[in-house]
Amino acid sequence: MANPSSIYDEMNSADGTVRSHYAGYKKWLAETPPERIAQKRAEADLVFHRVGITFAVYGEESGKERLIPFDIVPRIIPAQEWKQLAAGLRQRVKALNMFLNDVYHDQEIIKAGHVPAEQILSNSQYRPEMQGVDVPGGIYAHIAGVDVVRAGAGEFYVLEDNLRVPSGVSYMLEDRRMMMRLFPELFSRYRVAPVEHYPDMLLTNLRAVAPAGVIDPTVVVLTPGAYNSAYFEHAFLAQQMGVELVEGQDLFVRDEHLYMRTTQGPQRVDVIYRRIDDDFLDPLAFRPDSMLGVPGLLQVYRDGHVTLANAIGTGVADDKSIYPYVPDMIRFYLGEEPLLNNVPTFMCRKPDDLAYVLSHLGELVVKETHGAGGYGMLIGPLATKEEIERFRQLIIDTPDRYIAQPTLALSACPTFVDAGIAPRHIDLRPFVLSGKDINMVPGGLTRVALREGSLVVNSSQGGGTKDTWILEI
């Protein structure tokens, strides 16, 4: 576990002086009466409740919905630092899309010996049904949510590449709206890069990957329904893009094309921004008990008559067992050195790595290769002896299912907590859009671990969010 004194504080330097890009905010904070701050924080809670920005947590009080805590201290990133980070994100997502195109076609990276065949072809997220299928532009991960943490000045690490149905962008947009509503004076002091155009950028991106020959494509957002934990986001994005929010029962296949039921009769659908996992998309091809998908959808997709964003089978590239190979992907496909760091990773399927992990469990973060949302993790320095021993047995029983990494000293940002303002660990999820070009709005969703010392920022684990400011100058 990192020494608290060695943790990078986003606002304050080690000598206690405020970093230059935070100087204006800290001065404003010192000049603002605590009563006004308290009033604005209460107002934010009220508005978030009224708008319905909640998150359902499965397994907790029968899926009770709760508010994602919002903190009014923004995470601020200088322009030059963001420029470097954005370049690294573009490079990484470009290589990941090339990897996906390769593993479903010629498999050159396997032939070259950079990734073991069994790691890809035996991966449960690899979809043989996609072999030989050409997708528009060779783009598989149209929307990527790459989780990044900072360990020091200019020192960023990628924790995860989320390429299936990454969520959280609605909170990024609502956090900005809330800050502008509560504290408009701050936006006259700072030149903060806008994020409000994300829905327009997303729609343009989706329309750009429509099947060949479609001039005016119809785009829809496909949701599992109102009981899904991220339903608010599905509805929000559909409304913001001005497209239909549909469920599987609203769609059907006829004459090798996909249609949507409307009051004016069937309307052809060309692009689906799907927020349903692969397994549930088509009961004829995947899980036969799925009531969420569309029978026959896979064949329409394979025939090139509809585009799915993200493509079926992207999960093989963001699986934690594939993560250690991403730097080699960048070198192999782009001939470049990675601009962003990977966290050093021990693969428990390797005997030497396994031996090291088992003898250092108390120092490491252990993750299930198919885990997500902060579940299936062991944070050694914070775990009890019982938890460590339970994980030891799990790893011994199924080493292929686990990786382990050193515990990074995630940066911290001042955050309002019950006792006042205190540093809390944060990460950043920028949303990278791939179509004709690779684009993103500046910043992303900053997630914050609200419990003192906690490194788990996931909203499903009690984490909160902050507005992310990328300074234009």
Secondary structure in CASP SS format (residue, H / E / C, confidence):
PFRMAT SS
TARGET T0000
AUTHOR 0000-0000-0000
METHOD secondary structure of the structure
MODEL  1
M C 1.00
A C 1.00
N C 1.00
P H 1.00
S H 1.00
S H 1.00
I C 1.00
Y C 1.00
D E 1.00
E C 1.00
M C 1.00
N E 1.00
S C 1.00
A C 1.00
D C 1.00
G C 1.00
T C 1.00
V E 1.00
R C 1.00
S H 1.00
H H 1.00
Y H 1.00
A H 1.00
G H 1.00
Y H 1.00
K H 1.00
K H 1.00
W H 1.00
L H 1.00
A H 1.00
E H 1.00
T C 1.00
P C 1.00
P H 1.00
E H 1.00
R H 1.00
I H 1.00
A H 1.00
Q H 1.00
K H 1.00
R H 1.00
A H 1.00
E H 1.00
A H 1.00
D H 1.00
L H 1.00
V H 1.00
F H 1.00
H H 1.00
R H 1.00
V H 1.00
G C 1.00
I C 1.00
T E 1.00
F E 1.00
A E 1.00
V C 1.00
Y C 1.00
G C 1.00
E C 1.00
E C 1.00
S C 1.00
G C 1.00
K C 1.00
E E 1.00
R E 1.00
L E 1.00
I C 1.00
P C 1.00
F E 1.00
D E 1.00
I E 1.00
V E 1.00
P E 1.00
R E 1.00
I E 1.00
I E 1.00
P C 1.00
A H 1.00
Q H 1.00
E H 1.00
W H 1.00
K H 1.00
Q H 1.00
L H 1.00
A H 1.00
A H 1.00
G H 1.00
L H 1.00
R H 1.00
Q H 1.00
R H 1.00
V H 1.00
K H 1.00
A H 1.00
L H 1.00
N H 1.00
M H 1.00
F H 1.00
L H 1.00
N H 1.00
D H 1.00
V H 1.00
Y C 1.00
H C 1.00
D C 1.00
Q C 1.00
E H 1.00
I H 1.00
I H 1.00
K H 1.00
A C 1.00
G C 1.00
H C 1.00
V C 1.00
P C 1.00
A H 1.00
E H 1.00
Q H 1.00
I H 1.00
L H 1.00
S C 1.00
N C 1.00
S C 1.00
Q C 1.00
Y C 1.00
R C 1.00
P H 1.00
E H 1.00
M H 1.00
Q C 1.00
G C 1.00
V C 1.00
D C 1.00
V C 1.00
P H 1.00
G H 1.00
G H 1.00
I C 1.00
Y C 1.00
A C 1.00
H C 1.00
I E 1.00
A E 1.00
G E 1.00
V E 1.00
D E 1.00
V E 1.00
V E 1.00
R E 1.00
A E 1.00
G E 1.00
A C 1.00
G C 1.00
E E 1.00
F E 1.00
Y E 1.00
V E 1.00
L E 1.00
E E 1.00
D E 1.00
N E 1.00
L C 1.00
R C 1.00
V C 1.00
P C 1.00
S C 1.00
G C 1.00
V H 1.00
S H 1.00
Y H 1.00
M H 1.00
L H 1.00
E H 1.00
D H 1.00
R H 1.00
R H 1.00
M H 1.00
M H 1.00
M H 1.00
R H 1.00
L H 1.00
F C 1.00
P C 1.00
E C 1.00
L H 1.00
F H 1.00
S H 1.00
R H 1.00
Y C 1.00
R C 1.00
V E 1.00
A C 1.00
P C 1.00
V C 1.00
E C 1.00
H C 1.00
Y H 1.00
P H 1.00
D H 1.00
M H 1.00
L H 1.00
L H 1.00
T H 1.00
N H 1.00
L H 1.00
R H 1.00
A H 1.00
V C 1.00
A C 1.00
P C 1.00
A C 1.00
G C 1.00
V C 1.00
I C 1.00
D C 1.00
P C 1.00
T C 1.00
V E 1.00
V E 1.00
V E 1.00
L E 1.00
T C 1.00
P C 1.00
G C 1.00
A C 1.00
Y C 1.00
N C 1.00
S C 1.00
A C 1.00
Y H 1.00
F H 1.00
E H 1.00
H H 1.00
A H 1.00
F H 1.00
L H 1.00
A H 1.00
Q H 1.00
Q H 1.00
M H 1.00
G C 1.00
V C 1.00
E E 1.00
L E 1.00
V E 1.00
E C 1.00
G H 1.00
Q H 1.00
D H 1.00
L E 1.00
F E 1.00
V E 1.00
R E 1.00
D C 1.00
E C 1.00
H E 1.00
L E 1.00
Y E 1.00
M E 1.00
R C 1.00
T C 1.00
T C 1.00
Q C 1.00
G C 1.00
P C 1.00
Q E 1.00
R E 1.00
V C 1.00
D C 1.00
V E 1.00
I E 1.00
Y E 1.00
R E 1.00
R C 1.00
I C 1.00
D C 1.00
D H 1.00
D H 1.00
F H 1.00
L C 1.00
D C 1.00
P C 1.00
L C 1.00
A C 1.00
F C 1.00
R C 1.00
P C 1.00
D C 1.00
S C 1.00
M C 1.00
L C 1.00
G C 1.00
V C 1.00
P C 1.00
G C 1.00
L H 1.00
L H 1.00
Q H 1.00
V H 1.00
Y H 1.00
R H 1.00
D C 1.00
G C 1.00
H C 1.00
V C 1.00
T E 1.00
L E 1.00
A E 1.00
N C 1.00
A C 1.00
I C 1.00
G C 1.00
T C 1.00
G H 1.00
V H 1.00
A H 1.00
D H 1.00
D C 1.00
K C 1.00
S C 1.00
I C 1.00
Y H 1.00
P H 1.00
Y H 1.00
V H 1.00
P H 1.00
D H 1.00
M H 1.00
I H 1.00
R H 1.00
F H 1.00
Y H 1.00
L H 1.00
G C 1.00
E C 1.00
E C 1.00
P C 1.00
L C 1.00
L C 1.00
N E 1.00
N E 1.00
V C 1.00
P C 1.00
T C 1.00
F E 1.00
M E 1.00
C C 1.00
R C 1.00
K C 1.00
P H 1.00
D H 1.00
D H 1.00
L H 1.00
A H 1.00
Y H 1.00
V H 1.00
L H 1.00
S H 1.00
H C 1.00
L H 1.00
G H 1.00
E H 1.00
L E 1.00
V E 1.00
V E 1.00
K E 1.00
E E 1.00
T C 1.00
H C 1.00
G C 1.00
A C 1.00
G C 1.00
G C 1.00
Y C 1.00
G C 1.00
M E 1.00
L E 1.00
I E 1.00
G H 1.00
P H 1.00
L H 1.00
A C 1.00
T C 1.00
K H 1.00
E H 1.00
E H 1.00
I H 1.00
E H 1.00
R H 1.00
F H 1.00
R H 1.00
Q H 1.00
L H 1.00
I H 1.00
I H 1.00
D H 1.00
T C 1.00
P H 1.00
D H 1.00
R H 1.00
Y E 1.00
I E 1.00
A E 1.00
Q E 1.00
P E 1.00
T C 1.00
L C 1.00
A C 1.00
L C 1.00
S C 1.00
A E 1.00
C E 1.00
P E 1.00
T E 1.00
F E 1.00
V E 1.00
D C 1.00
A C 1.00
G E 1.00
I E 1.00
A E 1.00
P E 1.00
R E 1.00
H E 1.00
I E 1.00
D E 1.00
L E 1.00
R E 1.00
P C 1.00
F E 1.00
V E 1.00
L E 1.00
S E 1.00
G C 1.00
K C 1.00
D C 1.00
I E 1.00
N E 1.00
M C 1.00
V C 1.00
P C 1.00
G C 1.00
G C 1.00
L E 1.00
T E 1.00
R E 1.00
V E 1.00
A C 1.00
L C 1.00
R C 1.00
E C 1.00
G C 1.00
S C 1.00
L C 1.00
V C 1.00
V C 1.00
N C 1.00
S H 1.00
S H 1.00
Q H 1.00
G C 1.00
G C 1.00
G E 1.00
T E 1.00
K E 1.00
D E 1.00
T E 1.00
W E 1.00
I E 1.00
L E 1.00
E C 1.00
I C 1.00
END
